[in-house]
Amino acid sequence: MKTPMSSDTKLTKEEEGEYVDNTKYKGIIGNLLYLTTSRPDIMFSVCLCARFQEDPKTYHLEAVKRIFRYIKGTTYLGVWYPKGSGVAIVVYADSDHAGDYVDRKSTSGICTFMGCCLTSLFLKKQTALAISITEAEYVSAGKACQQELWMKQALIDYDIRLDDLSIMCDNKGAIDLSKNPMQHPRTKHIKIRHHFLRDNL
């Protein structure tokens, strides 16, 4: 397979379909989650399949088998860490608005680069339901800010001090929301903890 999951695949918790042994399914998912440390390209697909570990159906298992077929055809892929790359940190944040077909929650995706090396990858379903694309992206950017501040603090232990840190976000509304305190009255529906990003800007 050329991709770990088809863009047409919509995994849900529907009652239709034959049940699969959940112990076997959990074991397969556990192995794939272990593999995501060196293969971030399968993380989204694996995490999506992992949401159905309690009552997996045959079509969930078929999605997992496709991931294995993709891995078999792409064994040459992996994370590359060249010697002597810089220490500048850049964090990329993105989200898919209402991408979960079960509860319509968004998924935050964050990756951190130190120089040209990927140092961390974070992919998690948001806890609150975002009512706009801007809100979903803003929540992701807030998580990215937390990750970046943690990395900055961790580097101090190695006597590396960084001043300017970058968060890359592709949503103008989320960027404007983080920079402009006058937008605060319009965003009271967003949980207070997500204003962490603007406070640290």
N, C-alpha and C positions, 0 to 999 in steps of 0.2 A: 504494500500500500504506500502511496505517496504522502498521505496525511494520516495522523493518528485518529481523526474523527471527521466524518463528513459534515459539511456545513448544513446539510438537511436533517441531521440527526437531532431528534427532540426526545430526550429521555424524561419520562414522567413516572409518577407512582400510580398509574392506572391499574385497575383490578384485572384487566385482560392480560392474558399470557400465562404460560406455565411457570410455576415457581422453580427456582434453582436452589440447590443446597447452599444456604448462606454461610456455612463454615468454610466451604471450598472457595466461595466467592470472596469472603473476607481475607483468606490466605493469599489469593491472587492479587487483590488490591494492596495488601501489605507489601508484597514483593515489588509491585509497581511503584508504590510510594517511596520505597527505599531507592529505587532506580532514578527517581526524579532529582536526586542530589547531583547526578552527573548528566542527566538528560532533561533540562528544563523545557524542552520542546513538547514533552508529553504531559507536563504538569496540569494544564487545564483539563485535558481529557480524562486523566486519572482522577483528579479531584471531583469532576462531574460524576464519574462512575461510582466514586466512593460514597456519594450521598444516598445510594440505594442499597447499602449493605444489609439492612434489616430484612427486607423482603425483595431480594433480586428476582427478576423474571428472565426468561430466555433472551429477550432483546437487550437486556442489560449485559448479559454474558457475551452476546454477539458484539456489542460495542467494545468490551474488554478484549475480545479475540482480535478485533481490528487493530487495537493498539499494539498487541504482540506481533501482528503481521507487519505493521509499520516499523517496529523496532528491528525485526529480522532483516528488513530491507535497508535499514539505515544504521548499521552497526558502526559505520565510519564517523558518525556525528558524535560530538561531545563538547564539553566546556574546555576552552583553551586558556592557559595561564602563561603568557610569555614572560621571560626574565627581564627585569629592569623597567617595567612599565611605571607610569607616574602614580601619584597618590591622590590626585584630584577626584573628588566624589561627585557623581551625578546620579540622581535618582529619577527614574521614569515612572509616572503614575498614569493609570488608565482604568476605565471601568466600562462594563456593558450595562446600559440602563435596562432594568427589568428583564435581564437575560435568563433568569431561572424560570422554566415553564411551569414549575409547581407552585411557588409562592410569589412569583414576579419580583423577587429581590434582585439587586444588582450584585455583580461580583467585582471586587477590587483586585487589580493586578499591579504589582510594584516590583521593579527590579533595580538593584543598586549596582553601579559600576564604580570600581576604583581604578582609575586609568582606563585601560581597555578591557579589564577583567571583570566578569560578572562575579560579585561577591555574595549576593543574596537575591532570592526570588520569593515573592509573597503573593499568594493567590487565595482569596477568601471571600465567601459570600458575606455581604454587608448585613448587619443585624437589624437595621431599620429599613423600611420600605422608602426608597427615594421617589419623590413625586416629579422630578425633572432630571434631565441629563446633567444639568449644571450641579444639582445637589449630589448626584452619584459621583461625579468627577471631583467635587469638592471634598467629599468624604475620603476618596482615594488619595487625594493630594495631602489630606491631613495625616493619613497613615504613612505616606511617604516622608512627611516632615518628621514624624516620630522615629522612623527608621534612620533618617539622615542624622538627626541629633544623637541617636544612640551610637552610630558609627563615629561621629566626631568625638564623642566622649571616650569611646574605646581606643581611638588612635592617640589620645593624650597619654594613655598608659605606655605607649611606645615612643613617647616624646615627639609626636607629630601633631602640630597644631595647625588647623585649617580655619581660615576666616570666612571666606565666601563659599557657600554651598549652593548647588543648583538643583531645583526640582523641575522636571520637564512635564508639562501637562498640556494636552491638546485641546482644551476647552476654554475659550475666551471668557465665558461667563464665570467659571470657577476661578480663573486668574483674577478677574475684576473683583469678585466677591472677597478674595483673600486680601486684596490690596486696599479696598475702600471700606472704612468703618461705617460710612453712611448707609451701606447696604444692610446693616445689622437688623433694623426693624422689619425688613422684608423676609428675614430668614429665621424667625423665631421657632418655626416648626422643625428646624434642624436641631438635633440634640446639642446641648452646650459643649460637650466634649469635642465636637467637630470644629468649634471655633478655635481650637488649639493651634491650627495652622496660621490663622491671622495673628494670633498673639505672638507667635514665634517669627513671623515675617519681619 
